[in-house]
Amino acid sequence: MAEGTSKDRGGGGARIWLLALGMFAIGTDLFIVSGLLPSMAGDLGLSTAAAGQSVTVFALTYAVAAPILAGLTSAVDRKTLLVAVLIVFAAGNALSAFATSYAVLLISRAVAGAGAAIYASTASAVAAGITPPERRGRSLALVYAGMTTAIALGVPLGSAIGDFSSWRWAFGFVALLALVALAGLWPALPSVPGPGGSGVRQRLAVFRVRHAPSALLVTAFWVVGTFVVYTYLGALFDRAGHVGTGLRPWLLLLFGVGGFAGVMAGGRLADRVNPRTALATSVALLAVALAALSPALRSTASTAVALTAWGFAHWCAFPLIQHRLLHIGGRHGDMLLALNQSALYLGQTLAGALGGLLVGAGRLGSLPWAGAAFELLALLVLVVGATGAARGRRTRPARSGRLPGAGVAANARADAGSVPAASVRSASGDAGRAPAGPAD
């Protein structure tokens, strides 16, 4: 993938925002369904629990499809791929809007999940590829700012559309957002070559790259920590007793506002400091924010502050995670990003199941503490990885080793925290010119 240059600064900014618009559509689709479940269930003659399986189908399709489709489409031009998957995503949501049976609804959610899976990882890789090296962290943050903005604005707007008309129009709204992003990206994006035509099995060899499995484990623990609480936030509000239904959209708006500020701060940190150190700090702050949520729920004011801080700490970590993964993966960074999407959605599925077990056991109030515990596990994996890397540098003679499946010399220091220039080049010869970042 071609590297961004200073010439990309002007037009590149508009392209990044268009990529973010696509993420805004995906984020709205992801988070909007929970508020539409009662009306969907009533219209289709389902129980709320059965209608809720549409969320599970979307998430599992996303998790499974991300690495498989990334491997199958590795040789496809990135611009063509983004346009194609936006069409698939829009078609899936249009089918959801016209669903007349449970089977059609589940099929439509699987189609939308498949389109969303490949868009998210591809948009991140393209954003890194068309941006100058010193601004890549901020570009990654802008793309995922679309997701946090969806929480703050897209979900309330979509829910309002569903309340005033029908849940079907809410899915139509998401399809329209995807088509608007498509219409902007088609003329604006340059042709961006894919990383290569290797098969799925070869591409999955990225699992053998040093630090890749532990990095994906960090993602899984990080997302479980937040979503074991977020999934049951409405129940926690009910338990608190003072958070009425009229206040809840505003409190969720504050979570989204904090998330937008956090993802932008994380992007700037990724460009300026060691991403692993910044990530560890962000995860530690997230553990504190989750632990503080239980006492904060005793009043509306403290709940508002806690949700803003929680949103900031959680989303600050995301561009740092992606920046680090792009470097660890080297020229296969796009595959590692796809696997990271799988870790995200498998983590969300696990969080829902674990939260359900705790709630069923009468331990609703322990959810924030469980979330904090998972963030501490993520922090532990980061610390152990950093300790092992430091010990390895002291005991190994300096040499230019190669990592399995990476094929580029830049990967010899897979977790050094440098700018992930190698991940956005299609030729290994370019990797040797990767600008060095701060060491661990």
Summary of the structure (lengths in Angstrom):
residues: 440
radius of gyration: 21.0
end to end distance: 26.7
largest distance: 67.5
contacts: 1701
relative contact order: 0.14
helix: 80%
strand: 0%
